Amino acid sequence: MGKKESTKRVGVDKNNFTVLSALKYFSIFYDKMHFNFFLFYFGRLITMLESVIVPILIGLMINLVVYYQDFERFLQVGMILLCVCVFCCVLNYLIYEIYSDFWNKIVERIRKKTYSIALHMTATGLSNSNYGDLSQQIQWKVTECVQLVVKNVIHNVNNILQIFVCIFLIFRISVLLGVVTVVLLPISGYVSWTGGKVIRKEKNRNQQEYGRYINWMYEVFGHYKELRLLSAESRVESKLIEHQQELIKTDVKASIATILAQNIINNVNVWVQMILYVILAWLSVKEGLTIGTVTVVLGYYTTLNKSILVVVGDYFSIQGRMSILQRVSEILEAETETDTGTISGELQNATVSFKNVTFAYRGKEDVLRDFNLDISAGEKLAIVGESGCGKSTLAYMLIGFYRPNSGTVLLNGRALEEYSLSYLRRNIGVVQQEIFIFDGSIRDNIMIGNPDATEEMMINAVKAAGAYEFIMEMEDKFDTMLGKNGRQLSGGQKQRISIARVYLKNPSLIIFDEATASLDQATEEKILGDWEQILAERTAIVIAHRKSSVMMCQKIALMEEGRIVEIGTPEYMAKNSAKFRTLFAIGEGE
């Protein structure tokens, strides 16, 4: 951990994100898959040649019957055609067996990497992220990276090769037919290039709007109780309609742009077809083209037309896909936490010192200003002050979420930068106001921070946190499934689960960040009654707005505008500090 908040990978130029740069960027995920890639491509190439060989064989069969009346050779060529078709069917099956394995492995690699990056983003990066968009990109949109290679590269390379082979063979049949084909093909290319730019713009706008919509939906479903209590259902429904209208508008624009461009291409192809029929009719009359040759030309034209439409369609899909790939690459390039510390092991008798620490969130005023504070081993220190004075920032700075802009934080006399992040988070426990309870059993929720703990250790932690009795009253006890956000538990029960979870980690330093702020007085008193055992022989930092939590500590530090302005024992502060008395509404006689 150095002075820099994070590390950033050097990747693709976001202002010049092209197909080639995207291929180069995502090529790291195809490591050791080159042979699979080659097999898939080679198989696709062979099946592509089927469309070149089949018209020749059919044309030959027609000529053998119509002009030479050679039924025996007709059957021989027919058997060859049948063998080619069967061979290609079997080959297609094998190709897509390879493709399935290839696809799944690459998607797994990219998804694992993007998830890891998202999980290790800096606290600033995560707080600024659109979670709906982030989830969508990780779970669904990473597949577009494979689609770019498989559909837009492999298929397109073969289709373009097929176009050139067909044009070459048409030239061999008639230079005039070849010239007409070559002259008209660039028209389709120009139209697709022009329309593609518009499509990419509209698709990108649609993706952004969809990400905002999904994020909003997560917020609504996550806070449905609060919305009902506020009688905000009608407002939510109105907002839903606004989002839907914007989505429809961006979707329609992209669809119209796509349909318009495709219609122009289709019309161009009809013109080409009419010209081709006229020339074939003229050549049949003037130069005696055989029926078989005409069939070959028409077969090649059909193949050529399909290949062009596929190439154009893929070009359109690339325009939409590139905006998705760029968003995935932005996630892969997101700033992540730096972990350069080397100290590991167990933390004993934790002491903490803040020396002239100054810190500001990005683009905002200083939260901490020349902050100084010393906490002795085993000391229980309460940090109090008005909201926004920087109390919680101190806690998250200790576990490496934020780093000082200047000054030093010392843990047991060593700079915090010398400790690995895993060491800090293993040896420092944090109990927060908002409790994280995931959809699993009580056992899973308690042991998430220490999965190697024994059953006995878990039970001791639960008893120390005062949670044993209510757990034993549940039908499945420790195997009780809690549901999303622990809906089966009260606020006090969730808090006790959280305390047991931290206790099981057995940290040397525990931070209580407004841990009882949302609890009623009776529940808070029960939890505070268990703290003496939990905090025994541990250093504790208690961030609180409640007098009951603060007065149980050995010392109180009062913060104001990012500095410690007063410090002393609870008795001293209650008697001599006017600011403390005002903050906790302590009367003269108390």
Salt bridges, closest charged atoms under 4 A:
GLU5 OE1 - ARG362 NH2 3.50
ASP101 OD2 - LYS105 NZ 3.46
ASP133 OD2 - ARG327 NE 2.63
GLU144 OE1 - ARG321 NE 2.43
GLU202 OE1 - ARG205 NH1 3.76
GLU209 OE1 - ARG212 NH2 2.80
GLU209 OE2 - HIS243 ND1 3.51
GLU242 OE2 - ARG235 NH1 3.72
GLU242 OE1 - LYS239 NZ 3.63
GLU246 OE1 - LYS249 NZ 3.50
GLU330 OE1 - ARG327 NH1 3.51
GLU335 OE1 - ARG362 NH2 3.33
GLU337 OE2 - ARG425 NH2 2.60
ASP374 OD1 - LYS355 NZ 3.34
GLU379 OE2 - LYS555 NZ 3.06
GLU418 OE1 - ARG414 NH2 2.69
GLU455 OE1 - ARG443 NH1 2.60
ASP479 OD1 - ARG443 NE 3.27
GLU514 OE2 - HIS545 ND1 2.46
GLU524 OE1 - ARG546 NH1 3.09
ASP530 OD2 - ARG496 NH1 3.07
GLU560 OE1 - LYS579 NZ 3.16
GLU588 OE1 - ARG581 NH2 3.87
GLU590 OE1 - LYS547 NZ 3.40
